[in-house]
């Protein structure tokens, strides 16, 4: 049974887009051209499984190909998206046994002609990914401008819905708390998809009734992609979307519409809300935090970071950041004291003046990490100076155990020596009495087991402290 391997959050490209590059001369001889590529990797290992992360176009010339069936099985188990086989210098043609194995496993197989170096294939994939990212960013930017323009029109709510439906090539509707359609725009959908969309909006309404803070939900019905978003404000409206396809950037565009529609449908503000709005406007217009903080409450302030499931903790403040599901950031004025809450882990900063809230935010984030590592419901920032004041010894030990648990003792020692010698392969090999290639293989295995980029200085630092605390 293969273990799930992570894939990157960046854009993916269909294999068909790479096949369309006539300059490469690639030929699909097995599998589907609609596979999605996340990246490219070249390997001549007899078993490349330990070196694959999933989603790759794996390129090989078959230098150590002795058992095509086992080779393809391992590549599929690692989650590779496709296999590219370079003919010559080892093989004049793609082996029939390899073609048959890829067909049986459903793995797309490409023939890479002798005139096309593997580096050219890799460069083409990265360029296609860059183009996809550029297209996504441009699409989101244009949609934001369109939605902002619609929000400034005399009848802004229908205008925003129309702009949103147009940008997503689908239907956008607002549902009232009783389930009736408040406003809508865009192409109609089939009755089955419409009923599914109403049910999805109802899921968010029901969650609000139980105190749930779920901000969105998605589903699919008859090939139509559905999404629902809870709007802020006392009207408790729900935005529902139905689109023929789901593209990168759709969630971001919908998020902009949710913010605009929440503002446009908000009722008259009370005194506290008006004060918060005044503070926000002044900040956006360049005022310093210290100048607007008195509008929000008395100093000093405490920052709280929380992660968990279910209803969020009652922190006694309306100054909440609920942008990420399962995560809360809060700003507590003087006199508010956070308490542990079932299902949630909290990190609490030291009290801070308005001009120190940036540091307090970092303190709360560190405290939350300590609480999670130590399996405690709440952790506070330590006031003592130095590193010892940031991490309690028992929490440091728990963190080290959690981080280094995937590594066996030889790998742990190799990683410790390699980090202590600043990543020198030769010096590490000498210190351990092994060949430098053995060091490279062990470090690569460490990176895979830890799912970490060991070229990242921050990652190295955290691992070094974990090794010391261990």
MARKE-705147 format. One record per residue (C-alpha): residue number from 1; z, x, y. Coordinates in pm, whole numbers. Layout:
{NUM,{Z,X,Y}},
...
This chain:
{1,{0,0,0}},
{2,{-105,150,335}},
{3,{129,165,632}},
{4,{25,12,962}},
{5,{-87,274,1210}},
{6,{-96,229,1587}},
{7,{-416,191,1784}},
{8,{-451,277,2151}},
{9,{-426,17,2429}},
{10,{-752,136,2588}},
{11,{-1095,-29,2565}},
{12,{-1274,-52,2231}},
{13,{-1648,-49,2174}},
{14,{-1851,-219,1902}},
{15,{-2027,8,1657}},
{16,{-2350,-167,1752}},
{17,{-2328,-17,2103}},
{18,{-2325,333,1952}},
{19,{-2611,248,1716}},
{20,{-2815,133,2017}},
{21,{-2817,489,2153}},
{22,{-3167,597,2048}},
{23,{-3105,958,2150}},
{24,{-2847,992,1870}},
{25,{-3071,861,1593}},
{26,{-2781,708,1399}},
{27,{-2867,477,1110}},
{28,{-2635,215,955}},
{29,{-2669,225,576}},
{30,{-2363,19,474}},
{31,{-2120,-225,633}},
{32,{-2126,-429,952}},
{33,{-2234,-303,1297}},
{34,{-1961,-513,1463}},
{35,{-1673,-281,1371}},
{36,{-1461,-184,1672}},
{37,{-1418,185,1754}},
{38,{-1104,316,1924}},
{39,{-1189,687,1909}},
{40,{-1374,962,1715}},
{41,{-1238,1221,1472}},
{42,{-1412,1497,1276}},
{43,{-1262,1623,951}},
{44,{-1376,1813,642}},
{45,{-1047,1763,459}},
{46,{-1067,1643,101}},
{47,{-810,1378,198}},
{48,{-814,1302,574}},
{49,{-557,1020,547}},
{50,{-261,1214,701}},
{51,{-470,1300,1006}},
{52,{-601,952,1089}},
{53,{-431,699,1316}},
{54,{-661,400,1256}},
{55,{-965,270,1441}},
{56,{-1158,599,1423}},
{57,{-1521,674,1363}},
{58,{-1460,954,1111}},
{59,{-1735,1218,1106}},
{60,{-1787,1449,806}},
{61,{-2056,1658,640}},
{62,{-1894,1615,299}},
{63,{-1789,1979,255}},
{64,{-1509,1878,15}},
{65,{-1649,1546,-104}},
{66,{-1591,1545,-480}},
{67,{-1480,1188,-549}},
{68,{-1652,940,-309}},
{69,{-1461,638,-441}},
{70,{-1117,794,-382}},
{71,{-1229,943,-50}},
{72,{-1348,609,88}},
{73,{-1037,433,-44}},
{74,{-812,675,143}},
{75,{-1019,644,462}},
{76,{-997,265,445}},
{77,{-622,283,373}},
{78,{-577,494,686}},
{79,{-744,220,891}},
{80,{-1057,407,998}},
{81,{-1320,179,1153}},
{82,{-1634,355,1025}},
{83,{-1760,671,854}},
{84,{-2037,892,991}},
{85,{-2201,1130,739}},
{86,{-2397,1428,867}},
{87,{-2687,1532,644}},
{88,{-2739,1908,607}},
{89,{-2620,2172,560}},
{90,{-2425,2046,254}},
{91,{-2632,1739,157}},
{92,{-2997,1660,225}},
{93,{-2929,1287,207}},
{94,{-2624,1063,206}},
{95,{-2493,1054,-155}},
{96,{-2566,726,-333}},
{97,{-2211,718,-470}},
{98,{-2074,733,-115}},
{99,{-2303,450,-2}},
{100,{-2192,236,-296}},
{101,{-1821,309,-234}},
{102,{-1849,216,136}},
{103,{-2031,-106,45}},
{104,{-1756,-199,-203}},
{105,{-1477,-131,47}},
{106,{-1659,-288,344}},
{107,{-1650,39,540}},
{108,{-1945,84,779}},
{109,{-2137,403,694}},
{110,{-2366,584,939}},
{111,{-2621,852,866}},
{112,{-2606,1125,1131}},
{113,{-2940,1315,1142}},
{114,{-2950,1697,1144}},
{115,{-3064,1705,1507}},
{116,{-2748,1524,1627}},
{117,{-2429,1735,1648}},
{118,{-2099,1560,1592}},
{119,{-1993,1654,1946}},
{120,{-2283,1448,2083}},
{121,{-2159,1144,1890}},
{122,{-1805,1195,2021}},
{123,{-1927,1234,2379}},
{124,{-2132,915,2350}},
{125,{-1827,720,2229}},
{126,{-1608,843,2515}},
{127,{-1879,756,2768}},
{128,{-1914,406,2627}},
{129,{-1535,363,2648}},
{130,{-1535,484,3009}},
{131,{-1809,234,3090}},
{132,{-1608,-44,2924}},
{133,{-1297,48,3122}},
{134,{-1496,61,3448}},
{135,{-1649,-279,3371}},
{136,{-1305,-426,3301}},
{137,{-1151,-290,3622}},
{138,{-1445,-408,3832}},
{139,{-1431,-753,3671}},
{140,{-1058,-786,3738}},
{141,{-1096,-668,4100}},
{142,{-1378,-911,4171}},
{143,{-1180,-1194,4012}},
{144,{-873,-1113,4224}},
{145,{-1083,-1124,4540}},
{146,{-1241,-1453,4436}},
{147,{-905,-1613,4358}},
{148,{-751,-1491,4685}},
{149,{-1044,-1637,4879}},
{150,{-1008,-1969,4696}},
{151,{-634,-1981,4775}},
{152,{-712,-1964,5147}},
{153,{-937,-2273,5142}},
{154,{-825,-2614,5279}},
{155,{-775,-2760,4929}},
{156,{-649,-2446,4754}},
{157,{-528,-2568,4412}},
{158,{-863,-2714,4295}},
{159,{-1040,-2416,4452}},
{160,{-828,-2164,4257}},
{161,{-878,-2357,3932}},
{162,{-1254,-2368,3990}},
{163,{-1266,-1993,4066}},
{164,{-1057,-1916,3757}},
{165,{-1269,-2133,3527}},
{166,{-1584,-1973,3667}},
{167,{-1458,-1618,3620}},
{168,{-1345,-1683,3261}},
{169,{-1647,-1904,3177}},
{170,{-1426,-2183,3047}},
{171,{-1191,-2461,3151}},
{172,{-873,-2434,3357}},
{173,{-624,-2720,3384}},
{174,{-277,-2780,3523}},
{175,{-44,-3003,3321}},
{176,{254,-3187,3466}},
{177,{593,-3192,3287}},
{178,{507,-3530,3130}},
{179,{190,-3384,2972}},
{180,{-59,-3551,3205}},
{181,{-341,-3350,3359}},
{182,{-244,-3259,3715}},
{183,{-578,-3096,3809}},
{184,{-869,-2934,3623}},
{185,{-1196,-2750,3670}},
{186,{-1472,-2596,3457}},
{187,{-1671,-2697,3155}},
{188,{-1530,-2967,2924}},
{189,{-1411,-2878,2573}},
{190,{-1436,-3059,2241}},
{191,{-1166,-3323,2173}},
{192,{-1005,-3109,1899}},
{193,{-976,-2806,2126}},
{194,{-851,-3026,2411}},
{195,{-573,-3167,2192}},
{196,{-479,-2815,2078}},
{197,{-469,-2704,2441}},
{198,{-237,-2992,2533}},
{199,{-10,-2905,2239}},
{200,{1,-2541,2350}},
{201,{102,-2644,2701}},
{202,{364,-2869,2542}},
{203,{513,-2570,2359}},
{204,{596,-2404,2691}},
{205,{734,-2729,2835}},
{206,{958,-2776,2531}},
{207,{1078,-2417,2561}},
{208,{1177,-2475,2922}},
{209,{1386,-2770,2815}},
{210,{1588,-2546,2580}},
{211,{1631,-2267,2833}},
{212,{1356,-2046,2688}},
{213,{1180,-1816,2932}},
{214,{854,-1785,2734}},
{215,{589,-1727,3002}},
{216,{273,-1769,2793}},
{217,{133,-1872,2457}},
{218,{-207,-1834,2288}},
{219,{-396,-2001,2004}},
{220,{-748,-2061,1870}},
{221,{-911,-2392,1775}},
{222,{-1264,-2433,1642}},
{223,{-1369,-2094,1778}},
{224,{-1231,-2174,2125}},
{225,{-966,-1936,2262}},
{226,{-669,-2114,2418}},
{227,{-392,-1987,2645}},
{228,{-109,-2149,2838}},
{229,{106,-2007,3119}},
{230,{426,-2145,3271}},
{231,{416,-2164,3650}},
{232,{719,-2093,3861}},
{233,{878,-2348,4089}},
{234,{1060,-2677,4044}},
{235,{743,-2873,3960}},
{236,{736,-2702,3618}},
{237,{357,-2712,3592}},
{238,{170,-2538,3312}},
{239,{-168,-2366,3345}},
{240,{-389,-2406,3036}},
{241,{-716,-2219,2968}},
{242,{-993,-2273,2713}},
{243,{-1264,-2005,2682}},
{244,{-1543,-1933,2436}},
{245,{-1437,-1569,2406}},
{246,{-1143,-1348,2496}},
{247,{-1229,-1035,2692}},
{248,{-1025,-739,2819}},
{249,{-880,-826,3157}},
{250,{-857,-1202,3096}},
{251,{-476,-1194,3081}},
{252,{-459,-999,3408}},
{253,{-692,-1243,3583}},
{254,{-492,-1538,3454}},
{255,{-171,-1370,3574}},
{256,{-307,-1349,3929}},
{257,{-395,-1718,3915}},
{258,{-46,-1804,3787}},
{259,{115,-1628,4085}},
{260,{-116,-1799,4336}},
{261,{-79,-2145,4180}},
{262,{301,-2104,4162}},
{263,{308,-2031,4535}},
{264,{62,-2309,4620}},
{265,{249,-2575,4423}},
{266,{602,-2464,4518}},
{267,{815,-2733,4688}},
{268,{998,-2684,5016}},
{269,{1232,-2387,4993}},
{270,{1606,-2402,5027}},
{271,{1802,-2164,5247}},
{272,{1849,-1898,4976}},
{273,{1483,-1910,4872}},
{274,{1374,-1892,5234}},
{275,{1589,-1583,5284}},
{276,{1434,-1418,4978}},
{277,{1084,-1506,5098}},
{278,{1164,-1363,5441}},
{279,{1289,-1042,5281}},
{280,{974,-1014,5066}},
{281,{742,-1070,5363}},
{282,{925,-809,5570}},
{283,{904,-556,5287}},
{284,{531,-617,5247}},
{285,{486,-570,5620}},
{286,{659,-231,5613}},
{287,{1030,-294,5668}},
{288,{1277,-58,5500}},
{289,{1487,-192,5208}},
{290,{1806,-124,5401}},
{291,{1685,-355,5681}},
{292,{1609,-655,5457}},
{293,{1894,-617,5203}},
{294,{2145,-816,5416}},
{295,{1919,-1122,5373}},
{296,{1976,-1112,4996}},
{297,{2350,-1058,4972}},
{298,{2627,-810,5025}},
{299,{2603,-443,4926}},
{300,{2663,-246,4713}},
{301,{2403,-354,4458}},
{302,{2390,-312,4082}},
{303,{2065,-288,3881}},
{304,{2059,-429,3526}},
{305,{1791,-367,3261}},
{306,{1796,-589,2951}},
{307,{1588,-626,2635}},
{308,{1619,-883,2359}},
{309,{1511,-1219,2218}},
{310,{1593,-1578,2297}},
{311,{1733,-1714,2624}},
{312,{1798,-1427,2866}},
{313,{2153,-1340,2971}},
{314,{2302,-1543,3260}},
{315,{2337,-1266,3516}},
{316,{2432,-1492,3807}},
{317,{2148,-1382,4033}},
{318,{1804,-1525,4120}},
{319,{1670,-1174,4185}},
{320,{1504,-1128,3845}},
{321,{1193,-950,3722}},
{322,{1065,-1139,3414}},
{323,{718,-987,3407}},
{324,{738,-843,3054}},
{325,{823,-1067,2754}},
{326,{1160,-981,2604}},
{327,{1261,-771,2904}},
{328,{1454,-847,3224}},
{329,{1535,-644,3534}},
{330,{1789,-786,3774}},
{331,{1945,-701,4107}},
{332,{2310,-807,4135}},
{333,{2482,-825,4476}},
{334,{2842,-716,4521}},
{335,{3096,-903,4311}},
{336,{2859,-994,4025}},
{337,{2961,-841,3694}},
{338,{2719,-848,3394}},
{339,{2860,-926,3049}},
{340,{2722,-879,2695}},
{341,{2493,-1158,2575}},
{342,{2400,-1241,2212}},
{343,{2062,-1107,2111}},
{344,{2027,-883,2417}},
{345,{2105,-522,2502}},
{346,{2198,-437,2862}},
{347,{2197,-119,3070}},
{348,{2392,-126,3398}},
{349,{2361,115,3691}},
{350,{2636,239,3918}},
{351,{2679,38,4244}},
{352,{2428,157,4504}},
{353,{2343,107,4868}},
{354,{1997,-37,4947}},
{355,{1847,308,5002}},
{356,{1971,416,4656}},
{357,{1822,133,4452}},
{358,{1541,354,4320}},
{359,{1791,588,4157}},
{360,{1997,290,4039}},
{361,{1688,153,3863}},
{362,{1652,484,3674}},
{363,{2022,478,3588}},
{364,{1993,128,3442}},
{365,{1689,229,3235}},
{366,{1875,531,3095}},
{367,{2181,321,3022}},
{368,{1967,68,2833}},
{369,{1819,346,2620}},
{370,{2170,472,2542}},
{371,{2284,123,2447}},
{372,{1988,78,2212}},
{373,{2039,419,2054}},
{374,{2409,355,2004}},
{375,{2360,-5,1887}},
{376,{2602,-139,2149}},
{377,{2542,-459,2352}},
{378,{2603,-302,2695}},
{379,{2614,49,2838}},
{380,{2694,162,3190}},
{381,{2579,462,3384}},
{382,{2829,748,3360}},
{383,{2947,878,3693}},
{384,{3022,1232,3572}},
{385,{2786,1501,3694}},
{386,{2548,1690,3469}},
{387,{2378,1605,3140}},
{388,{2708,1534,2963}},
{389,{2770,1255,3210}},
{390,{2441,1087,3128}},
{391,{2481,1068,2749}},
{392,{2802,1012,2557}},
{393,{2837,1242,2251}},
{394,{2849,962,1991}},
{395,{2552,791,2155}},
{396,{2362,1120,2167}},
{397,{2420,1171,1795}},
{398,{2304,817,1717}},
{399,{1993,871,1928}},
{400,{1915,1198,1746}},
{401,{1949,1032,1407}},
{402,{1717,750,1510}},
{403,{1450,980,1655}},
{404,{1449,1244,1380}},
{405,{1502,1015,1080}},
{406,{1130,1024,970}},
{407,{1139,1406,931}},
{408,{1244,1600,623}},
{409,{1452,1916,663}},
{410,{1157,2166,647}},
{411,{974,1968,912}},
{412,{1285,1940,1131}},
{413,{1350,2314,1119}},
{414,{985,2395,1185}},
{415,{983,2162,1485}},
{416,{1306,2316,1621}},
{417,{1178,2673,1595}},
{418,{834,2581,1733}},
{419,{988,2410,2038}},
{420,{1231,2696,2095}},
{421,{936,2939,2100}},
{422,{740,2726,2348}},
{423,{480,2611,2094}},
{424,{370,2959,1980}},
{425,{206,2934,1637}},
{426,{225,3307,1561}},
{427,{586,3359,1669}},
{428,{696,3046,1483}},
{429,{518,3161,1168}},
{430,{689,3501,1193}},
{431,{1031,3344,1251}},
{432,{995,3113,951}},
{433,{817,3362,726}},
{434,{515,3135,664}},
{435,{145,3138,750}},
{436,{45,3009,1095}},
{437,{-175,2740,932}},
{438,{135,2612,754}},
{439,{306,2582,1092}},
{440,{7,2391,1232}},
{441,{6,2152,937}},
{442,{381,2087,963}},
{443,{367,2025,1337}},
{444,{72,1791,1292}},
{445,{271,1606,1026}},
{446,{569,1584,1263}},
{447,{346,1434,1533}},
{448,{210,1175,1289}},
{449,{551,1076,1148}},
{450,{709,1055,1493}},
{451,{399,887,1642}},
{452,{439,1130,1932}},
{453,{210,1345,2147}},
{454,{364,1691,2113}},
{455,{145,1823,2395}},
{456,{342,1600,2634}},
{457,{619,1798,2807}},
{458,{845,1491,2830}},
{459,{808,1425,2457}},
{460,{894,1789,2380}},
{461,{1199,1769,2604}},
{462,{1332,1453,2437}},
{463,{1276,1599,2090}},
{464,{1451,1922,2190}},
{465,{1758,1734,2309}},
{466,{1753,1521,1992}},
{467,{1743,1838,1780}},
{468,{2034,1990,1977}},
{469,{2242,1672,1954}},
{470,{2169,1651,1581}},
